[in-house]
Amino acid sequence: MELKSKIPSGPIEQRWDRHRFEMKLVNPANKRKYNVLVVGSGLAGASASASLGELGYNVKCFCFQDSPRRAHSIAAQGGINAAKNYQNDGDSIYRLFYDTVKGGDFRARESNVYRLAQISLNIIDQCVAQGVPFAREYSGLLANRSFGGAQVSRTFYARGQTGQQLLLGAYQALLRQVPAGKVTMFPRTEMLDLIVIDGRARGIVTRNLITGKIETHLGDAVVLGTGGYGNAFYLSTNAKGSNCTAIWRAHKRGAAFGNPCFTQIHPTCIPVSGEYQSKLTLMSESLRNDGRIWVPKKPGDTRPPNQIPEEERDYYLERKYPSFGNLVPRDVASRNAKAVCDEGRGVGESGLGVYLDFADAIKRLGKQGIRERYGNLFDMYERITGENPYEVPMRIYPAIHYTMGGLWVDYNLMTTIPGLFAIGEANFSDHGANRLGASALMQGLADGYFILPYTIGDYLASAKLDKVAPNHSVVKDAENCLAQQTIRLLDIRGKRTVTSFHRELGKLLWDYCGMARTEAGLKNALQRVPELREEFWHNVNVLGGGEELNQALENAGRVADFFEFAELMCLDALHRNESCGGHFREEFQTPDGEALRDDAHYSYVAAWEYGGHGKQPILNKESLNFEYVHPSQRSYK
Amino acid sequence: MVRYEHTKVNPHMSFLEMLDVLNEELIAKDEEPIAFDHDCREGICGMCGFMINGIAHGPRRGTTVCQLHMRHFKDGDELYLEPWRARAFPVVRDLVVDRSAFDRIISSGGYISVSTGSAPDGNTLPIPKKNADLAMDAAACIGCGACVASCPNGAAALFTAAKISHLALLPQGQPERYRRVLDMVAQVKEELFGSCTNIGECEAVCPKEIKLEVIARMNKDYLKASWTARGDAARNEE
């Protein structure tokens, strides 16, 4: 497989402009002749569908929820970055670019990141015009706050519900195109396979989740905005329905998978409370602006927090990283939380937690001041834990939150299958080995509003696409194959539930491919995952029928894919003999415990090619060149 | 009504986790699990929701059912779970209903018509903080449908008015303000939602605590638009 990244040449600040000029255009009158299938209706999928519809393309948009407004982008709390420099604090496009490349631990493409920083300005303008109620100063102008991994205030926010408001903006734009006849929505519909004909993506096979009907939708291009694969770990901050089925099945049809081992562990989540736990809840990282993180200095100290005197507390982030303090990037904050808990200094019943303390901030700003900034987050914490964070410190612990890996895409966001595009979290592109806070919303909207609408036109204008017959043999084969998988799952009638398998898989991945990874652990996981998968296919119990609403069946298909994907993730983590960003291999660390990269050998994107059923995947490498931000040991001290 | 006995409830479980555990037990007994909608389990996606002892999202104010924890119930409590009941929300299965009418209401006008690329700089138009805050209060609606399910008339007034208020409070929403209210209210009627008679059950159960004042704002705009509309908006009135 040849990886053509199609990065334009020339000075970095001119690349995107030049590329836009050089791309072919589709005549306005011809746009209506093209059909585009968009899977997913989160920030990336909804913004892409709306923008493509506005341009005149015929769009079909699919989501598994009952409405496109429910995609998991909605749960993003903290904010969205943009290099507006409204605060006059030294921000610029170049600085946002620099921070993102460095924050990603030098494993992202410079050209993509620069383009993202440029477009960040347009995103804010677009969202304001849509009526997104961003926070404002008394002057009526837009407010900003700072966020982990940055020393400037460039994050725009709408209370603790930024993702919700941005998604509703995109959702409203999307629904405006429905009566206009440009977008057709298919809610409660799940993509199960990709149709590839003559080497090009030409359609998808879906299951209607209400009737169970398997259907094929044909088109001229397919766009996947289906999010990340964090739920492979079972417990994550993702929504319960988030899954990797669409990108995994596209991978099996020929799309290379980029850097699957780059997963992000978010440092501020509510700790696990019991076996029945179904998901983990994030507490926005913005809390680290005012909260101070600490644990007792003595291991095994079980006194309540207010009885531990100041001098017996270890504010370990402030101690170790004086210049960034509690605002170090996510990977650094997470690893340090794990380290203090491993030393036996964790708090709470399980010992897997650290304090996030607002006592000083309440002294400084008053309860009302804190309520204005974080009111809904404090309420949420109290609802879940039954503890009042205005009175006692919050307890937090890291959890799987985001996946930087995803389908490999070129500069045009096209995968290795011509005509198949991946946008938002579903692609691997802009965050390298670690994503900075408030950058996911930025990337999803950049891809959907401002990049894909141009690049897809270039593809459609250049490709000569013949009409595909609905009864083409590839379509029939794919449909039959899916019908058989459903029958097979329903026929097993074993002894264990889908969830019990998923939970066991998640535990394995968390233990061996989570915050700290070792060669031995990964080899162990690579042996146990296939064994467990084997058991799944012989001993799972899925009741009910295929032609009805059957949530257990939906889930079984997703978990089956997580099993296959998990192996690739562990293999990728095993092959990358270095630590970088969210990928921390214990064997590779500096004397003071920081991630130790190996730029001489691993400064590349690992793009895995599907090797066939039961065969080893094939590793392809796209080497990364840093012309502007020179790789250095990241230091937040 | 089916009766299930549940003996493995832990006070720290969320309500949906309690149902997960029950479903696991049902599957172990080869009984089909209870279908219910859910996704983010953080109270923001609006996917979950059903009646618990006749109250939408259960007894705790300002809380979706996914954020409701079993510590708010007593050992031995008997709970009646029912799906949202409203003419405009057909039941799909068990606790799952069809809320697509909400999407059609938004499609009828719940947006600002700005195509990608045509926006001026974000700070061109200052918005008084107070208005921005009020708009945000209204925009917090998660579209769960509790307001409809609790309304004796099955009205969608709180949902519709929340969107109308959000957009009408912002300068960007002004050009389409009166046309929007006429179009959206017309769609509400089309979907067979009932009429609002200011009972206030919706406000009492709203997990995001959207205030009745949004309905007052909608009615004021609707009245004004009905009397003064010309052209497009008047056509919608025919």
Interface residues (C-beta under 8 A of the other chain):
Chain A: S47 A50 S51 E54 Q65 D66 S67 P68 R69 R70 A71 H72 I74 A75 K84 Y86 N122 I124 D125 Q126 C127 V128 A129 Q130 G131 P133 F134 A135 R136 E137 Y138 S139 G140 L141 L142 A158 R159 Q161 Q164 Q165 L168 Y171 Q172 A173 L175 R176 V178 P179 M185 P187 I210 A239 K240 G241 S273 G274 Y276 Q277 S278 K279 T281 L282 D379 M380 R383 I384 G386 Y449 F450 P453 T497 T499 S500 N541 L543 G544 E548 L549 Q551 A552
Chain B: N10 H12 M13 S14 L16 E17 D20 V21 E24 I27 A28 D30 E31 E32 P33 A35 D37 H38 D39 C40 R41 E42 G43 I44 C45 G46 M47 R60 G62 T63 Q67 L68 H69 R71 V92 R93 V96 D98 R99 S100 F102 D103 I106 S107 S108 G110 Y111 I112 S113 V114 S115 T116 G117 S118 A119 P120 D121 G122 N123 L125 P126 I127 P128 K129 A132 D133 A135 M136 A139 A140 I142 G143 H166 L167 L170 Q172 G173
